[in-house]
Amino acid sequence: MFSGSLHILLADDDEDDRVLFTDALNELKIKTVVHTVNDGLELMEYLATKESDLPQLLFLDLNMPRKSGFQCLKEIRSNHKMAEMAIAIFSTSLAEKDIEETFMHGANVYINKPNTFDDLKKVLNKVVVTARSYQDTFYNKSNFLLRL
Amino acid sequence: MEETKLSIALKELAFQLEEKEKRAAELVIANKELVFQNEEKEKRAAELIIANKELVFQNEEKEKRAAELIIANKELVFQNEEKQIRAAELIIANKELESFNYISSHDLQEPLRKIQTFASRLTGDELQNLTEKGKEYVRRMQDAANRMQGLIADLLAYSRTVSTERKFETVELSTIIEAVKRDFLEIIAEKGAIIELQEMCETEIIPFQFRQLMDNIIGNALKFATPDLPPHIIIRSRIIKGNQLINPNLFVDKEYCHISIVDNGIGFDPQYKELIFELFKRLHDKEKIAGTGIGLTIVKKIVENHNGIISATSELNKGATFDIYIPTLHDK
């Protein structure tokens, strides 16, 4: 069990999505500290400086310039210091290939970016609650793709 | 004594004469034979000359034919090469089209999702700040955005039926239909619909494509229901020989799985029985019945991927019947 604010990081190159994401999290009842980075390179630099104080939950967009989310996922999962960090893929894509491969490379949950602000709040709530309560177990293959 | 000798000599002479005459007669016969044989030989020689000429002629013909064959062969090789070039070009063009289709549908979703999300924020906390007119505009905007989302989803589904791997598996059709029923659980409950499975068989199909096919046909049957009448959909499938079928497009010596889906919906005018399978063709006002005009095009494409045929029969307000024939053996 985890008490206090949950430290969340979002890596997404889309400004609209970063704003919507932060707004939605701030409207949830659960206390969170949100930080955002604008692409994969920035994400890896940020994580390198925060090795002792890593976020508990990372939301990772897949399609980003400079370094893709998929590349970041591989690098993070090959670094044992970041093993504790939960990774939620946060993408517009519903391509089976993307879902399959991110699961294989150790992402914890796959979120298809919702079409309404309400749905966005619902999925974020679901993931944040899960991350807070069961940091070890999280999701398995059958419920990897989050459905509302 | 003298007399006796003479008479003996005379007899001898007479005998020799006879012999000579005989020999002469024989010679005459032999001569005739020779003349005859000679004539025969000349005839044969003349025939041989003719036969020889014939042979020479035939030989020339053969050489001509051989020369023609060489030319025809070269032409064939050329045509074959052309075909291969054309086929390679087609594959490239197809791939480009697929990726174009995929990327455009995919990238179109991104800004659309923003429109939908920001519109949803307007109908959330901001709703109180809108006038009645403003609320109406947002509602219309959301409707349009949702329609576009449906279009993109259908386009993606269509491009998948063109591009994906075709792996046939033997499947009990009822399992697919049961899965589709689960997709429509809410609508079925809401409309009090009955989906009745009669005789069912198993056959070789591409499972996920067939699921999409059933989804679209059953979805249509539920959507185009007769007002105030609970939809009743009857589905059956059985293995049948091509010669038992009324449809003239089937091969008599082949075996088919015949699937029929009958509904009691609003049906359509029989003059549109071909048109309904064309891309983006709609028979109804989109204000009354939502839809993108892609669903049945996908259905037809999937049936074609199974080397099968599909036909629709209906009369206005008298329900519709879809007949699908899938060959039981897929030789490729």
Chai-1 contact restraints between the chains, C-beta under 6 A:
chainA,res_idxA,chainB,res_idxB,connection_type,confidence,min_distance_angstrom,max_distance_angstrom,comment,restraint_id
A,D16,B,K114,contact,1.0,0.0,6.0,A-B,restraint_1
A,T92,B,Q109,contact,1.0,0.0,6.0,A-B,restraint_2
A,T92,B,E110,contact,1.0,0.0,6.0,A-B,restraint_3
A,N115,B,R113,contact,1.0,0.0,6.0,A-B,restraint_4
A,N115,B,Q116,contact,1.0,0.0,6.0,A-B,restraint_5
A,T116,B,S120,contact,1.0,0.0,6.0,A-B,restraint_6
A,F117,B,T117,contact,1.0,0.0,6.0,A-B,restraint_7
A,F117,B,S120,contact,1.0,0.0,6.0,A-B,restraint_8
A,F117,B,R121,contact,1.0,0.0,6.0,A-B,restraint_9
A,F117,B,G124,contact,1.0,0.0,6.0,A-B,restraint_10
